[in-house]
Amino acid sequence: QVTPNALVYSTSLNYNPVPPGNPVIIRTSPAVVPIECHYPRRDNVSSNGIKPTWVPFLSTLSSEEKLPFSLHLMNDDWSAERASTIFQLGEVLHFQAGVSMENHAPLRLFVDTCVATPTPDRSSSPQYAFIDFSGCLVDGQLDDATSTFISPRPRQDVLQFAVDAFKFAGDTSNLVYITCHLKVSLADQAPDPLNKACSFNKASNLWAPVEGTRDVCSCCEMRSCGLARHSRRPHAPSRWQGGRARRELPSQLDPLVKEADVVVGPLFIHSWQHHPLRRMPSQAQLWVVLGLAMVAGLVILVLAVVGALAA
């Protein structure tokens, strides 16, 4: 039977009890159970088969059309999401990117790019790309940085990376927004120059991948990782200022790659002397100074009295 939304198969399950031993008696009743199987008239045309699961087919179809990507700030031991977005220069930002695979074939997540801006507008200026060139954590090359991807991964659909806290020079707001472009490939697909996670190892002065062979990272050194083949990649940096890259992000999507932009922020990143908990109103500072002066005066008075009595 065909309905507007489903293809229905019908049959009956017949049960006729057989006498267990004595053919004269039976202890069960015959039964007829009608069975109908309803199949939605929408089909999955993906080349990647769906893994069998109890989830209804419509949910499976939906998950294949759009992957839920995520990016979170984690605490120092990666055990939970960080509650505060206030950081001090010298601290480390722990990022965890993820994707919910649901009923997909196994996927491996990559962080294509990450750009920091002082406003939510990813095209605003100034901006700093600390992950660039399809997965090169270029911030780790700077002398004052130890930024790195965490290896090995906790899972194929999760990628963690640590970045030394930074702020924009001359920006009094101390606010930073992070926009990262995430994408996935099949988990059984070997990493390549467009699908990789590479950190710079200062000890060996070489790029090292989270997985795959070292040659997939060679383009990080050349700062050219097949940009012409991947339209979603940001343009190459237009200029360098003190080791900080500036660039523009195109909006055209590559329909062949499951990917998305995710934003974290605002982060409040301050220097030690400008810690918000250390800053006190001027009136409060005055009372503190007066209190300390009174204590010092009392100490001097006591010492003077003790000295006079001793004389």
N, C-alpha and C positions, 0 to 999 in steps of 0.2 A: 504494500500500500504506500502511495506517495501523498504526502501532505505538503502544504506550502513551505514548511520549515524542516521536515524530517522525512526520512525513508524508513518505513516500518515493516519489520519482518515478524510474522505471527506463526506460532505453532502451538502444539499441545503436548504436555508430558502426561502420559497415561501410566497409571500404576494398577496392576492386577495382582492381588496377593496370591501367593502360591502356598498351599498347605504345607506347613513345616514338617509334619510327620504323619499325622492322621489325615487322610484325604476327606474325612467326613466333616471336619471343623476347620474354621479359620479364625484368627484373632485380630485381623485388621480389615479395614474397609477399602474397597477400590476407590481410586481418586483420579480426577482429570484436572491438571494444572495448566491453565492457559499462560503462554509466554509471549511477550512482545519485546522486540529489540528496536529501540528508536535511535537512528543515526542522523545527526544534523546534516543538512544538505550543503554545509560549507565544508571544504576539505583543506587539508594541509598540503601545500605545494612546495614546502621547503625540501631541499636536497638532504637535509639532516633529519633523520627519522626521530620521532618522539619516543622517549623512554616510557614504557608502560607505567602507569601510576593510577591511583584512585582519583586524581583530579579530573573533573569533567573535561571533555574535549574542548569546549569553548574557552575554558581557562587556559588550556594548553595553547590554543591558537592565539589567544591574547598575549601570552608571555613571549611567543615567538615574534610578534609584531613589534614589541617594544620592551627592551631590557631595562630593569630598574637599577641604575648605577647609583653609587653613594660615595661620599668622601667625608671622613670624620677626623677630628682631632682626638688623639688618644692620650691617656696618662703615660708616665714614663716607662711602665712595665708592660704596656699594651693590653692590660687586663680589662680596661673599661674605657668608655668615652670620657674625655676630659670635660669637667663641668664649667671651668672658667676659660674665657678667651683672653685673659690678661697675661701678658708675657713680659719678661725683662730681657734686655739684650744680654747675651751670654747663655740663655736657656736654649733648649732644643725643641722644635716643633715636631711632634710625632703624628704623621698622617697615615690613615688607613683607607685605602680605596677598595671598593668591593662592587660586586654585581651579583644579583640573585639569579641563579641559573634556572631554577624551577625545573621545567621538563625539557630543557634543551640538552642536546649532546654536550658533553663536558667542554667547558670554555676556559680559556686562560685570559686573565685581565692584564692590560697594559695601561700605563699612564703616558699618553702621547706627549703632552705639554702641560706645564703649569706656569701661569703668569700672575704676578702680584701687581696690584694697582691700588691707589689710595681711595678709589671709589668703586661702587659695584659695576660701573661701566668698564668692561674689559678692554675697550679701545682708548680709555683715558690715559693721560700722561702725568707723571712719569710711569713707567712700568718696567718690571724686571722678570725675565723668563728664567726661572731656576731649573726647570726641566724643559728641554727643547730637542729638536731634531729627532722626533719619534722615539722618545724614551731615553735621552742622554741627560743625566743629572749633572748639568754643567756647573752648578753652584759648587760642587765638590772640588773643582779645579782651583778655586780661589784660595789664596794663602791662609786666609782667616776662617776657613770653613772646613767642616768635617762631614758635610752632608752625604748621605748614602742611601741606596735601597737596602732593605733588610733581606738577607739571604740566609737560609732558604725561606720560601714563602710558607705561611701557615696553611694555605690552601691555594689551589690554582685560580680560584675566583677572587682572591684577595691579594693585594700588593701593598706592602708597608714601606714607608720611607721617612727618614729623619732629616730635617733641615735646620741649620742654625738660625736662630731668630735674627731678623733684620728689620730695619725701618727705612723709610725714604728720607734721604738727607734734606734738611731744610723744611720738612713737612711737620708743622706744629701739631697737627691733629693726631699723629702717631697711629693712625688707622691703616690697616692693610686688609685688602680683600684678595682671596686666592681663587682663581678660576683654572680648573684643570680639565683637560680633554681626555676622557677615558674611552677605551675601545677594547674589543675582545677578538680573539682568534680561537679556532678549535684547539683544544688542549693537546691533541696529538700532532698538531702542526709545529714543525721545528721553528724556533725563533729566527727572525731574519732582520735586515736593517730597518724595516718598517714596523716590526713587532718585536720589541726588545725592552729590557730594563737594564741600563748600564750605569755603573758608578765608577768614579775615578779613584784609583788606589794610589795615594801619594807615595807609599813606601816603594812600590814597584814602578811608579810613574806610568801605569798602564790602565786602560779601561777594562772593567771586568763585568760580565753579564750575570744576572741572577740565575739564568739557565741558558743553555746553548753554548756554542763555541765562541771563543774570544773574538773571532773575526767579525761577528755581527756588530761589534762595538767600534770597529775601525773607522766607520764614518763619523763617529762622535769627534774624533780628533780632527778630521777634515772638515767638520761642520757642514756636511752634505750627505743626507741620508735618503736620497730618492724623492726630493720634494715634488718633482714634476709628476710623479706617479700617484701622488696622494693629495687630492685637491683640498682635503680638510685641514692639511697642515698649515700652520701659520707661516707667513712669509719669513724669509731669512731676515735676521736683524739688519736694520737699516744703518745702524752705526753703533759703535761701542763707546761707552762713557765710564771710565774707571772700572772696566771689567763688567759693567752691567749692560745687558742687551736690551734694545728697544725694538718693538716690532708692531705690526698690525695683524689682526686676525680676520681672515676671510670668513664669509658666512655660508659658502656653498658646501653642502653635505655630499659625502660619497655614499651613494645608496647601497654599495656592495659591502660596506663595513658597518657593523653594529657599534655605535659610538654615541657619546653624549658629553655635553659640558656640565660640570658641577661646580658650585661656588661655596666657599667657606668664608665666613666673615660677618661683621668686621672683627678683626683681631686688633687688640690694643697692645702695642709693643713700645715699651718705654725704656729709657736709660735708668740706671740705678738711682741717680739723684732726683729723678722725676717720678719715682714710684708713687702711685696715687695714695697708698696707705701711709707714706712718709710725709706727704704734704699736709701742712696744718695751716689753718687760717692765721693771718698776721696777729689778730687779737689773742689767739690761743698761744702763739709763740711768745708774745709779750708776757703773758701770765706765767709761762714756764720760766722765762728769764728772771722775772721778779721772784718767783718761788725759789729758784736756785740761789739768787742773791741773798734772800732772807736766811736760808739755811747756812750759807757761808758766813753771814754776819753773826748768827747765833754761835757757830763754831768758834769764831774769833773771840767773841765775848766770853765764852766758857773758858777758853784757853787763857785769856787775860786774867779772869778771876782766879783760876787755879794757880797761875804764876804769882799773883799778889799774895795769896794765902801762903804759898810756899816761902815767899820772902819774909 
